[in-house]
Amino acid sequence: MLFKDVIGQENVKRHLAEMVHTNRLSHALLFLGKQGSGALPLALAFAQYVVCEKVNGKAGAAQPGPSLFGFDEPIEKTKVLLFDACGECSACNKARQMVHPDIHFSYPVISKKGGDKPKSTDFITEWREFARQSPYGNAYEWLQFIGAENKQGNITAEECNDIIRQLSLKSFESEYKILLMWLPEYLGKEGNKLLKLIEEPPANTLFILVAESEEQILQTILSRTQLVKVPLLEDFEVEQALMERNQVSQDQARLLAGIAQGNYHEALQLLQHSEEDWLSLLREWMNATLKENPVAQVKWVDEVSKLGREKQKQFLRYYNHLLEQCVRLRILGPANLSLSENEKDFAQRLNKITSVSQQQAIITELDNASYFIERNANGKMLFHALTIKMLHIIRDKVLVSAA
């Protein structure tokens, strides 16, 4: 993958290129970015950049030959600062296909059968396909891709031993041996096996860790890495990517980008469910709640509980976005809002019955509900509780604690 294939992140790309060319490259980097920011594709592109023959001055260099006067003339070799890999040399071709012998991958895996000691290499074919198809994918999608179902993925002690073995060998083709580990959060205490290797690695060994949550990484590993922060994307970058890569109209792309809030993975999920009529579902919920109709509430909760976890999260994200636009509507007026006419009408009605503080309280409850859905909360119980909390916030103007 090339830097140009990664959405946005221009400052990070330039910083990484300059680190290589000014010899300030640490032996262990931690790419830290929230889901959908592009930390994984950025790391894949950086690994290719490091091994690229043109970047390292090995491709196309002039070779000295006999001069007209019978002796060799010295040729001064200059290294030009390139801000992307060439994409054409042998190393780039292998890196793009993820078959470069000096780039190793590690990621969460599962046991195929009881008693197995799984390693990343057992799933390398699936990994190459997943990384090509879904470079902005998340851990849940990867584990489902390899048939995990309800199994928990992890990076095992056996995997750590394999990493130590691989990196103890000499590099085959490149100047560097690279280990790209996706989601070191899945390393348990077994990760301590890697401490000595990370602290005192063999010459020209590069660790690239790609993480979403700094808090879940072993502190002993975290302290041995140089942090590379990967921020969420700008809305216009997500909008442009949706238009160019997914042939989405500009109006729809702007709406999806506004809801996704810099998360390209979320934007793709929203696009996948773009035919869902979230506004009608929200109207039905609000009517059942405000009219205090228990029959209608039970019917609505039954309906939404059947949507599945991903759609439930999309719905809550949509409502959250709509509430944020309500605040913008109060301050900026109806112009320049990423809403349809029906949504603007709904937002105006919502502003009449709720204050900014009430809307903020509802947003907090929606965020909490999304968190619990991620952790497999019972859908019926969750949305029943959320309905009651929302009624109290709107009717009684009381902020109900999520606890």
Buried (B, 14 or more C-beta within 10 A) or exposed (E): BBBEBBBBBEEBBEEBBEBBBEEEBBBBBBBBBBBBBBBBBBBBBBBBBBBBBBBBEBBEEEEEEEEEEEEEEEEEEEEEEBBBBBBEBBBBEBBBEBEBEBBBBBBBBBBEEEEEEBBBBBBBEBBBEBBEEBBBBBBBBBBEBBEBEEEEBBBBBBBBBBBEEBBEEEBEEBEBBBBBBBBBBBBEEBBBBBBEBBEEBEEBBBBBBBBBEEEEBBEBBBEBBEEBEBBBBBBEBBBBBBBEEEEBEEEBBBBBBBBBBBBBBBBBBBBEBEEBEBBEBBBBBBEBBEEEEEEBBBEBBEEBBEBEEBBBBBBBBBBBBBBBBBBBBBEEEBEEBBBEEEBBEBBEEBBEEBEEEBBBBBBBBBEBBBEBBEEEBEBBEBBBBBBEBBBBBBEEEEBBEEE
